[in-house]
Every structure is written in structure tokens, then in C-alpha cells.
Amino acid sequence: MLRRFSLLLVVILLIPSISVAADAIYSQEDIPRISVDELKALLDDKEDVHILDVRSHSSYDKSNLRIKGDRRILFEEIESWASSVPKDARIVTYCT
């Protein structure tokens, strides 16, 4: 299962960076990243983390890869979704 995750680009985001996305543009260097092993450790430790699958429809439909407990959401919907979760929530997005 860990090998399947290795194909994913896993990015950790905090709500504040999403909620101000309309006001600022972040470069890839500004967004903290975590490894597959770090995400696995969070899940094993039952940490409170929201996992968002932001793959395109075609990528999602072509793949059997899923992370248990993830939520399928379009990238364009993240900002509106983020307004419904606590500001200090830990969010991990992934795509292929």
C-alpha cells in the first residue's frame, strides 16, 4: 500500500493559506510538503487530518488508487470547502 502512495504528490496545507488564496499567489516553495511516510505516520497515530484528493476527473477515473478516509474534491472547490472547517485544521491534498 505504501508503494501505491509513492506515486502521489502529497502537499500539506493549513486553512489560513487556503482562505487567503484569493489575496495572494503562492509559489510551490511557499507550500509545505510532507512525504508519504510522514502522512502514513499521521494516519497511524490517528492524527486529525483532512485528506483531499484533488485529481482531475480523468485522472481519478483512470486510477484505482484511493487513500482511506480521503475526500474527493475538485481543486476549484477547495476554498469554499475550507470555509467550513476550523482555521487550524491540518489538510493534506494529493494528486498524480
N, CA, C and O atoms as CSV, one atom per row, in Angstrom:
chain,resi,resn,atom,element,x,y,z
A,1,MET,N,N,0.830,-1.183,0.000
A,1,MET,CA,C,0.000,0.000,0.000
A,1,MET,C,C,0.877,1.249,0.000
A,1,MET,O,O,0.556,2.232,-0.668
A,2,LEU,N,N,1.979,1.216,0.744
A,2,LEU,CA,C,2.877,2.364,0.795
A,2,LEU,C,C,3.462,2.651,-0.583
A,2,LEU,O,O,3.667,3.812,-0.939
A,3,ARG,N,N,3.730,1.609,-1.359
A,3,ARG,CA,C,4.259,1.813,-2.704
A,3,ARG,C,C,3.256,2.564,-3.575
A,3,ARG,O,O,3.640,3.386,-4.407
A,4,ARG,N,N,1.982,2.279,-3.381
A,4,ARG,CA,C,0.958,2.954,-4.167
A,4,ARG,C,C,0.954,4.443,-3.856
A,4,ARG,O,O,0.730,5.268,-4.741
A,5,PHE,N,N,1.202,4.784,-2.595
A,5,PHE,CA,C,1.234,6.187,-2.212
A,5,PHE,C,C,2.436,6.914,-2.790
A,5,PHE,O,O,2.408,8.135,-2.951
A,6,SER,N,N,3.495,6.171,-3.106
A,6,SER,CA,C,4.710,6.831,-3.572
A,6,SER,C,C,4.498,7.550,-4.900
A,6,SER,O,O,5.303,8.406,-5.267
A,7,LEU,N,N,3.451,7.228,-5.612
A,7,LEU,CA,C,3.164,7.895,-6.879
A,7,LEU,C,C,2.458,9.226,-6.679
A,7,LEU,O,O,2.264,9.987,-7.628
A,8,LEU,N,N,2.081,9.495,-5.462
A,8,LEU,CA,C,1.302,10.697,-5.200
A,8,LEU,C,C,2.177,11.872,-4.806
A,8,LEU,O,O,3.205,11.723,-4.146
A,9,LEU,N,N,1.748,13.008,-5.221
A,9,LEU,CA,C,2.343,14.247,-4.741
A,9,LEU,C,C,1.495,14.671,-3.559
A,9,LEU,O,O,0.319,15.002,-3.713
A,10,VAL,N,N,2.094,14.660,-2.385
A,10,VAL,CA,C,1.331,14.958,-1.186
A,10,VAL,C,C,1.770,16.319,-0.663
A,10,VAL,O,O,2.953,16.560,-0.427
A,11,VAL,N,N,0.819,17.177,-0.492
A,11,VAL,CA,C,1.084,18.530,-0.046
A,11,VAL,C,C,0.261,18.810,1.185
A,11,VAL,O,O,-0.944,18.556,1.204
A,12,ILE,N,N,0.899,19.330,2.214
A,12,ILE,CA,C,0.149,19.686,3.407
A,12,ILE,C,C,-0.117,21.189,3.382
A,12,ILE,O,O,0.775,21.999,3.132
A,13,LEU,N,N,-1.345,21.521,3.643
A,13,LEU,CA,C,-1.759,22.912,3.651
A,13,LEU,C,C,-2.511,23.197,4.934
A,13,LEU,O,O,-3.204,22.329,5.464
A,14,LEU,N,N,-2.378,24.375,5.415
A,14,LEU,CA,C,-3.181,24.804,6.547
A,14,LEU,C,C,-4.254,25.743,6.042
A,14,LEU,O,O,-4.049,26.462,5.064
A,15,ILE,N,N,-5.390,25.737,6.702
A,15,ILE,CA,C,-6.529,26.539,6.290
A,15,ILE,C,C,-6.179,27.997,6.015
A,15,ILE,O,O,-6.667,28.545,5.026
A,16,PRO,N,N,-5.363,28.655,6.833
A,16,PRO,CA,C,-5.088,30.068,6.533
A,16,PRO,C,C,-4.521,30.295,5.137
A,16,PRO,O,O,-4.855,31.289,4.491
A,17,SER,N,N,-3.693,29.414,4.675
A,17,SER,CA,C,-3.126,29.615,3.349
A,17,SER,C,C,-4.174,29.413,2.266
A,17,SER,O,O,-4.058,29.998,1.189
A,18,ILE,N,N,-5.196,28.602,2.522
A,18,ILE,CA,C,-6.268,28.435,1.556
A,18,ILE,C,C,-7.192,29.640,1.597
A,18,ILE,O,O,-7.590,30.161,0.555
A,19,SER,N,N,-7.531,30.079,2.795
A,19,SER,CA,C,-8.518,31.144,2.925
A,19,SER,C,C,-8.037,32.477,2.367
A,19,SER,O,O,-8.849,33.347,2.052
A,20,VAL,N,N,-6.734,32.643,2.243
A,20,VAL,CA,C,-6.223,33.888,1.676
A,20,VAL,C,C,-5.764,33.704,0.230
A,20,VAL,O,O,-5.111,34.579,-0.339
A,21,ALA,N,N,-6.108,32.568,-0.351
A,21,ALA,CA,C,-5.656,32.276,-1.711
A,21,ALA,C,C,-6.100,33.336,-2.701
A,21,ALA,O,O,-5.390,33.610,-3.669
A,22,ALA,N,N,-7.249,33.931,-2.481
A,22,ALA,CA,C,-7.718,34.964,-3.393
A,22,ALA,C,C,-6.880,36.233,-3.269
A,22,ALA,O,O,-6.814,37.025,-4.210
A,23,ASP,N,N,-6.240,36.432,-2.121
A,23,ASP,CA,C,-5.462,37.643,-1.877
A,23,ASP,C,C,-3.985,37.494,-2.230
A,23,ASP,O,O,-3.281,38.492,-2.387
A,24,ALA,N,N,-3.523,36.286,-2.353
A,24,ALA,CA,C,-2.100,36.080,-2.606
A,24,ALA,C,C,-1.900,34.852,-3.475
A,24,ALA,O,O,-2.715,33.930,-3.466
A,25,ILE,N,N,-0.823,34.849,-4.216
A,25,ILE,CA,C,-0.464,33.698,-5.034
A,25,ILE,C,C,0.785,33.081,-4.418
A,25,ILE,O,O,1.786,33.760,-4.189
A,26,TYR,N,N,0.702,31.791,-4.158
A,26,TYR,CA,C,1.815,31.098,-3.528
A,26,TYR,C,C,2.611,30.333,-4.568
A,26,TYR,O,O,2.041,29.690,-5.450
A,27,SER,N,N,3.911,30.403,-4.462
A,27,SER,CA,C,4.748,29.582,-5.319
A,27,SER,C,C,4.867,28.210,-4.668
A,27,SER,O,O,4.526,28.042,-3.497
A,28,GLN,N,N,5.342,27.249,-5.414
A,28,GLN,CA,C,5.480,25.901,-4.879
A,28,GLN,C,C,6.399,25.864,-3.665
A,28,GLN,O,O,6.223,25.025,-2.781
A,29,GLU,N,N,7.378,26.763,-3.614
A,29,GLU,CA,C,8.299,26.790,-2.480
A,29,GLU,C,C,7.619,27.255,-1.199
A,29,GLU,O,O,8.092,26.951,-0.104
A,30,ASP,N,N,6.514,27.988,-1.320
A,30,ASP,CA,C,5.801,28.507,-0.153
A,30,ASP,C,C,4.903,27.470,0.519
A,30,ASP,O,O,4.481,27.659,1.660
A,31,ILE,N,N,4.613,26.385,-0.178
A,31,ILE,CA,C,3.669,25.394,0.335
A,31,ILE,C,C,4.446,24.251,0.974
A,31,ILE,O,O,5.229,23.578,0.303
A,32,PRO,N,N,4.232,24.027,2.276
A,32,PRO,CA,C,4.933,22.922,2.941
A,32,PRO,C,C,4.540,21.577,2.321
A,32,PRO,O,O,3.388,21.379,1.934
A,33,ARG,N,N,5.472,20.687,2.234
A,33,ARG,CA,C,5.228,19.343,1.687
A,33,ARG,C,C,5.560,18.312,2.744
A,33,ARG,O,O,6.414,18.525,3.605
A,34,ILE,N,N,4.868,17.190,2.658
A,34,ILE,CA,C,5.205,16.060,3.521
A,34,ILE,C,C,5.414,14.839,2.645
A,34,ILE,O,O,4.915,14.763,1.522
A,35,SER,N,N,6.150,13.899,3.173
A,35,SER,CA,C,6.421,12.672,2.431
A,35,SER,C,C,5.296,11.667,2.659
A,35,SER,O,O,4.444,11.842,3.530
A,36,VAL,N,N,5.319,10.634,1.867
A,36,VAL,CA,C,4.362,9.548,2.041
A,36,VAL,C,C,4.518,8.940,3.434
A,36,VAL,O,O,3.525,8.630,4.092
A,37,ASP,N,N,5.754,8.770,3.879
A,37,ASP,CA,C,5.996,8.193,5.207
A,37,ASP,C,C,5.443,9.090,6.315
A,37,ASP,O,O,4.900,8.597,7.304
A,38,GLU,N,N,5.582,10.417,6.148
A,38,GLU,CA,C,5.048,11.339,7.152
A,38,GLU,C,C,3.518,11.275,7.201
A,38,GLU,O,O,2.927,11.308,8.281
A,39,LEU,N,N,2.882,11.183,6.034
A,39,LEU,CA,C,1.424,11.050,6.015
A,39,LEU,C,C,1.002,9.734,6.644
A,39,LEU,O,O,0.043,9.693,7.415
A,40,LYS,N,N,1.701,8.670,6.324
A,40,LYS,CA,C,1.380,7.364,6.917
A,40,LYS,C,C,1.500,7.429,8.437
A,40,LYS,O,O,0.659,6.879,9.148
A,41,ALA,N,N,2.528,8.091,8.934
A,41,ALA,CA,C,2.702,8.223,10.384
A,41,ALA,C,C,1.542,9.000,11.003
A,41,ALA,O,O,1.050,8.626,12.068
A,42,LEU,N,N,1.100,10.071,10.354
A,42,LEU,CA,C,-0.043,10.832,10.858
A,42,LEU,C,C,-1.282,9.949,10.937
A,42,LEU,O,O,-2.014,9.973,11.927
A,43,LEU,N,N,-1.508,9.169,9.882
A,43,LEU,CA,C,-2.677,8.294,9.852
A,43,LEU,C,C,-2.562,7.184,10.891
A,43,LEU,O,O,-3.540,6.851,11.561
A,44,ASP,N,N,-1.367,6.611,11.024
A,44,ASP,CA,C,-1.154,5.556,12.028
A,44,ASP,C,C,-1.363,6.075,13.444
A,44,ASP,O,O,-1.861,5.352,14.307
A,45,ASP,N,N,-0.983,7.332,13.682
A,45,ASP,CA,C,-1.140,7.952,15.001
A,45,ASP,C,C,-2.540,8.519,15.212
A,45,ASP,O,O,-2.833,9.122,16.244
A,46,LYS,N,N,-3.406,8.312,14.205
A,46,LYS,CA,C,-4.791,8.790,14.257
A,46,LYS,C,C,-4.875,10.302,14.485
A,46,LYS,O,O,-5.765,10.796,15.177
A,47,GLU,N,N,-3.926,11.018,13.885
A,47,GLU,CA,C,-3.941,12.477,13.941
A,47,GLU,C,C,-5.165,12.993,13.187
A,47,GLU,O,O,-5.636,12.359,12.244
A,48,ASP,N,N,-5.667,14.140,13.607
A,48,ASP,CA,C,-6.800,14.757,12.929
A,48,ASP,C,C,-6.290,15.455,11.682
A,48,ASP,O,O,-5.702,16.533,11.765
A,49,VAL,N,N,-6.510,14.849,10.540
A,49,VAL,CA,C,-6.030,15.391,9.276
A,49,VAL,C,C,-7.108,15.169,8.215
A,49,VAL,O,O,-7.708,14.097,8.135
A,50,HIS,N,N,-7.338,16.188,7.414
A,50,HIS,CA,C,-8.275,16.099,6.293
A,50,HIS,C,C,-7.465,15.776,5.053
A,50,HIS,O,O,-6.526,16.500,4.723
A,51,ILE,N,N,-7.812,14.702,4.360
A,51,ILE,CA,C,-7.088,14.293,3.168
A,51,ILE,C,C,-7.991,14.554,1.968
A,51,ILE,O,O,-9.084,13.997,1.860
A,52,LEU,N,N,-7.514,15.409,1.071
A,52,LEU,CA,C,-8.296,15.781,-0.102
A,52,LEU,C,C,-7.652,15.245,-1.372
A,52,LEU,O,O,-6.475,15.494,-1.636
A,53,ASP,N,N,-8.423,14.513,-2.147
A,53,ASP,CA,C,-7.999,14.033,-3.452
A,53,ASP,C,C,-8.417,15.092,-4.459
A,53,ASP,O,O,-9.608,15.246,-4.730
A,54,VAL,N,N,-7.467,15.819,-5.015
A,54,VAL,CA,C,-7.765,16.921,-5.936
A,54,VAL,C,C,-7.395,16.588,-7.389
A,54,VAL,O,O,-7.154,17.485,-8.198
A,55,ARG,N,N,-7.355,15.310,-7.702
A,55,ARG,CA,C,-7.042,14.916,-9.072
A,55,ARG,C,C,-8.157,15.341,-10.022
A,55,ARG,O,O,-9.311,15.491,-9.621
A,56,SER,N,N,-7.796,15.529,-11.271
A,56,SER,CA,C,-8.793,15.837,-12.296
A,56,SER,C,C,-9.744,14.647,-12.444
A,56,SER,O,O,-9.441,13.536,-12.010
A,57,HIS,N,N,-10.888,14.899,-13.061
A,57,HIS,CA,C,-11.853,13.816,-13.276
A,57,HIS,C,C,-11.217,12.657,-14.036
A,57,HIS,O,O,-11.387,11.496,-13.663
A,58,SER,N,N,-10.493,12.971,-15.089
A,58,SER,CA,C,-9.912,11.903,-15.899
A,58,SER,C,C,-8.859,11.110,-15.124
A,58,SER,O,O,-8.822,9.884,-15.219
A,59,SER,N,N,-8.007,11.787,-14.363
A,59,SER,CA,C,-7.004,11.080,-13.559
A,59,SER,C,C,-7.665,10.209,-12.499
A,59,SER,O,O,-7.247,9.075,-12.263
A,60,TYR,N,N,-8.686,10.742,-11.872
A,60,TYR,CA,C,-9.398,9.998,-10.822
A,60,TYR,C,C,-10.077,8.766,-11.417
A,60,TYR,O,O,-9.983,7.673,-10.859
A,61,ASP,N,N,-10.758,8.940,-12.545
A,61,ASP,CA,C,-11.491,7.839,-13.170
A,61,ASP,C,C,-10.574,6.733,-13.689
A,61,ASP,O,O,-10.975,5.570,-13.727
A,62,LYS,N,N,-9.356,7.078,-14.086
A,62,LYS,CA,C,-8.417,6.096,-14.628
A,62,LYS,C,C,-7.664,5.329,-13.551
A,62,LYS,O,O,-6.971,4.360,-13.861
A,63,SER,N,N,-7.785,5.739,-12.301
A,63,SER,CA,C,-6.977,5.156,-11.223
A,63,SER,C,C,-7.839,4.428,-10.200
A,63,SER,O,O,-8.969,4.824,-9.917
A,64,ASN,N,N,-7.283,3.366,-9.660
A,64,ASN,CA,C,-7.923,2.664,-8.543
A,64,ASN,C,C,-7.331,3.111,-7.207
A,64,ASN,O,O,-7.724,2.615,-6.152
A,65,LEU,N,N,-6.405,4.028,-7.258
A,65,LEU,CA,C,-5.704,4.486,-6.072
A,65,LEU,C,C,-6.597,5.375,-5.217
A,65,LEU,O,O,-7.125,6.380,-5.694
A,66,ARG,N,N,-6.762,5.002,-3.955
A,66,ARG,CA,C,-7.537,5.787,-3.002
A,66,ARG,C,C,-6.820,5.722,-1.658
A,66,ARG,O,O,-6.176,4.723,-1.341
A,67,ILE,N,N,-6.932,6.780,-0.878
A,67,ILE,CA,C,-6.413,6.774,0.483
A,67,ILE,C,C,-7.621,6.679,1.398
A,67,ILE,O,O,-8.564,7.461,1.273
A,68,LYS,N,N,-7.595,5.737,2.304
A,68,LYS,CA,C,-8.723,5.526,3.210
A,68,LYS,C,C,-9.031,6.816,3.972
A,68,LYS,O,O,-8.151,7.410,4.596
A,69,GLY,N,N,-10.279,7.229,3.909
A,69,GLY,CA,C,-10.702,8.420,4.626
A,69,GLY,C,C,-10.559,9.709,3.846
A,69,GLY,O,O,-10.857,10.786,4.363
A,70,ASP,N,N,-10.096,9.609,2.576
A,70,ASP,CA,C,-9.934,10.836,1.803
A,70,ASP,C,C,-11.281,11.359,1.325
A,70,ASP,O,O,-12.297,10.667,1.389
A,71,ARG,N,N,-11.262,12.576,0.853
A,71,ARG,CA,C,-12.458,13.210,0.301
A,71,ARG,C,C,-12.128,13.680,-1.102
A,71,ARG,O,O,-11.146,14.391,-1.312
A,72,ARG,N,N,-12.936,13.289,-2.045
A,72,ARG,CA,C,-12.758,13.701,-3.436
A,72,ARG,C,C,-13.305,15.118,-3.586
A,72,ARG,O,O,-14.470,15.370,-3.278
A,73,ILE,N,N,-12.481,16.029,-4.053
A,73,ILE,CA,C,-12.902,17.417,-4.210
A,73,ILE,C,C,-12.142,18.022,-5.382
A,73,ILE,O,O,-10.952,17.764,-5.563
A,74,LEU,N,N,-12.825,18.811,-6.159
A,74,LEU,CA,C,-12.161,19.495,-7.265
A,74,LEU,C,C,-11.321,20.634,-6.708
A,74,LEU,O,O,-11.696,21.274,-5.725
A,75,PHE,N,N,-10.190,20.880,-7.340
A,75,PHE,CA,C,-9.291,21.925,-6.871
A,75,PHE,C,C,-10.020,23.261,-6.745
A,75,PHE,O,O,-9.777,24.020,-5.807
A,76,GLU,N,N,-10.909,23.543,-7.689
A,76,GLU,CA,C,-11.640,24.807,-7.675
A,76,GLU,C,C,-12.576,24.938,-6.474
A,76,GLU,O,O,-13.000,26.046,-6.143
A,77,GLU,N,N,-12.899,23.834,-5.825
A,77,GLU,CA,C,-13.839,23.832,-4.700
A,77,GLU,C,C,-13.162,23.940,-3.338
A,77,GLU,O,O,-13.845,24.060,-2.320
A,78,ILE,N,N,-11.842,23.900,-3.303
A,78,ILE,CA,C,-11.124,23.871,-2.025
A,78,ILE,C,C,-11.423,25.097,-1.179
A,78,ILE,O,O,-11.688,24.971,0.017
A,79,GLU,N,N,-11.387,26.265,-1.770
A,79,GLU,CA,C,-11.572,27.481,-0.981
A,79,GLU,C,C,-12.943,27.506,-0.313
A,79,GLU,O,O,-13.039,27.847,0.866
A,80,SER,N,N,-13.996,27.156,-1.031
A,80,SER,CA,C,-15.323,27.157,-0.402
A,80,SER,C,C,-15.433,26.058,0.640
A,80,SER,O,O,-16.065,26.256,1.678
A,81,TRP,N,N,-14.827,24.896,0.383
A,81,TRP,CA,C,-14.842,23.816,1.378
A,81,TRP,C,C,-14.096,24.247,2.639
A,81,TRP,O,O,-14.531,23.953,3.753
A,82,ALA,N,N,-12.986,24.935,2.463
A,82,ALA,CA,C,-12.143,25.326,3.593
A,82,ALA,C,C,-12.878,26.233,4.568
A,82,ALA,O,O,-12.566,26.240,5.759
A,83,SER,N,N,-13.835,26.988,4.089
A,83,SER,CA,C,-14.564,27.880,4.986
A,83,SER,C,C,-15.429,27.114,5.987
A,83,SER,O,O,-15.929,27.698,6.948
A,84,SER,N,N,-15.606,25.815,5.767
A,84,SER,CA,C,-16.447,25.018,6.665
A,84,SER,C,C,-15.652,24.239,7.717
A,84,SER,O,O,-16.244,23.544,8.542
A,85,VAL,N,N,-14.329,24.346,7.698
A,85,VAL,CA,C,-13.507,23.617,8.678
A,85,VAL,C,C,-12.739,24.613,9.546
A,85,VAL,O,O,-12.530,25.756,9.139
A,86,PRO,N,N,-12.317,24.190,10.736
A,86,PRO,CA,C,-11.584,25.103,11.628
A,86,PRO,C,C,-10.323,25.670,10.967
A,86,PRO,O,O,-9.678,25.009,10.154
A,87,LYS,N,N,-9.995,26.895,11.334
A,87,LYS,CA,C,-8.832,27.586,10.750
A,87,LYS,C,C,-7.507,26.863,10.988
A,87,LYS,O,O,-6.582,26.985,10.186
A,88,ASP,N,N,-7.413,26.108,12.091
A,88,ASP,CA,C,-6.154,25.430,12.398
A,88,ASP,C,C,-6.140,23.962,11.949
A,88,ASP,O,O,-5.252,23.203,12.338
A,89,ALA,N,N,-7.113,23.566,11.138
A,89,ALA,CA,C,-7.185,22.193,10.672
A,89,ALA,C,C,-5.971,21.860,9.798
A,89,ALA,O,O,-5.449,22.713,9.080
A,90,ARG,N,N,-5.548,20.629,9.878
A,90,ARG,CA,C,-4.435,20.159,9.048
A,90,ARG,C,C,-5.044,19.511,7.803
A,90,ARG,O,O,-5.886,18.619,7.905
A,91,ILE,N,N,-4.615,19.962,6.647
A,91,ILE,CA,C,-5.162,19.476,5.397
A,91,ILE,C,C,-4.034,18.953,4.526
A,91,ILE,O,O,-3.005,19.610,4.372
A,92,VAL,N,N,-4.227,17.779,3.960
A,92,VAL,CA,C,-3.279,17.210,3.007
A,92,VAL,C,C,-4.008,17.042,1.698
A,92,VAL,O,O,-5.057,16.399,1.648
A,93,THR,N,N,-3.466,17.613,0.631
A,93,THR,CA,C,-4.029,17.410,-0.694
A,93,THR,C,C,-3.088,16.510,-1.471
A,93,THR,O,O,-1.877,16.507,-1.249
A,94,TYR,N,N,-3.664,15.752,-2.381
A,94,TYR,CA,C,-2.810,14.937,-3.248
A,94,TYR,C,C,-3.390,14.828,-4.635
A,94,TYR,O,O,-4.601,14.909,-4.840
A,95,CYS,N,N,-2.494,14.644,-5.579
A,95,CYS,CA,C,-2.867,14.438,-6.970
A,95,CYS,C,C,-1.756,13.592,-7.611
A,95,CYS,O,O,-0.740,13.296,-6.982
A,96,THR,N,N,-1.972,13.219,-8.854
A,96,THR,CA,C,-0.950,12.442,-9.552
A,96,THR,C,C,-0.321,13.268,-10.634
A,96,THR,O,O,0.567,12.789,-11.339
